[in-house]
Amino acid sequence: MVSPETGFACRTVEFAVIAAIICWLFSLPRTFSMLSKLGVGSAFFTFVSVLLATIFAAIQSQPAGYDPRPSYTNANGKSAVGGAPIVTAVPIIGTGFVAGLNAFLNICYTFIGQITLPSFIAEMKDPR
């Protein structure tokens, strides 16, 4: 079956099996030396991704779909809310549990691997 979005045929199960095999291969060398090398690589690519996200957000003149009018009719003929983006330290009224938790976990999952690596090493019987 061809995906209408990309035009390529890709099945979820096949992709999951390929990803599982790759993860299994990378987990075979369970020495501290290899773990530290993978940790350095992971930290480097996390740094690069945060740097790129910061640069892309800084050079973008406005958010995607931004319209300075407070309310307008979009290209589909539906009424939409525009104006400046709302940025708050706490969720705005009407934010559901799933949307709030999703926003929180998007940030947490990005850095959770870096945080837990020392605790995994500390729990090893012989971390050489």
N, C-alpha and C positions, 0 to 999 in steps of 0.2 A: 504494500500500500504506500503510495507517495503522499508525503505531507503537503498540504496546500500552501503552507507558509514558506517552506524552504525549497520544495520541488525535489527533495531527496527521500529515498525510502530508508527509514531507520526504525527498527522495532525496539521498544523499550526493554524487553527481556534480553535481546542480544546485546544492547548497549550495557545493561547491568552486568551481564556475564563477563564481558570484556573488561569492564571497570573492576570487577571482583578479582579477575585473574591478575591484572596489573597491580592491584593492592596487595594480593597474596605474594607476588614476586618481590615487591619492595619490603615486605615484612619478613622474608626469609633470613637475611643477615642480621641476627639479633645480637650483635656485639655493641658494646658501648661506643666503640670507634665509629661504626656505621650509623648508630643512632645520633651521635653528635654531628656527623656530616649531614644527615637528613634534617636535623634540627636547624643547622646553619642555613641550609638551602631553604627550608620553610620560612625562617625568619627573614631571609633576604627577599623572597618573593612576596611575603606579606608587606614588607617595607615598600617594595616597588608598587604594589597594588594600592596602598594607601597614598603614596606619593602621586601616582597617576590620577587617582580619584580626586585628590586635592587640586591638582593642576587643571583637570578637566572642569571641575566646578568653578575654578577661578576664572577661566577664560571664556566660559559660557556667559553670554550677555543676559539671558533670562532663562527661566525654566522652560522645559518643553511644553508647548501648548499654552504659553503665557499670553494673556490678553489684558491690557491695562484697564479695560472697562470693567466696572463692578459686576455687571451681568450682561450677557449678550446671547445671540443665537449662533450656534456653531454651524459648521458646514453641512451637518446632517439635518439641520432645521430644528434641533432641540435647544431648549433654553439651558444655558450653562452659567456657572459662577466664575468670574474672573477676578482681576485685581492682584495686588501684591500677595505673595505667598505668606501664610501665617506660620511664624516660627515661635514656639513656646517651649518652656522648660518642662511643663506638665501637659498631659494630653488635653485637647480641647473638649468641650462638652459634646457628646455624641460619638466619641471614639469608643468603639466596642472593645471587648476583651481580646478578641483574636487579632484585631488590627494593632492594638497597643503592644501585645506580646510579640507579634511578628516584628514590629519595629525594634523592640528591645533585643530579640534573639538574633536579628540580622547583624547587629553590632557584636553581640557576645560570641557567636559562632566564628566570627572572623578571627578573634584573638584567643579563643579557648585553648587551642593546641599549643600556643606559645606559653601560656600560663601553666598548663598542667605538666609540661615536660620535666621540670625539676622534681615535681612530686612523684612522677613515675620512677625516676632514677633513684630517689630516696627510698622507695619501697623495694628496690632490688636487693636480693640477698648478698650478691657479690658484684657491685657495679664497676668492674674493671673494663 
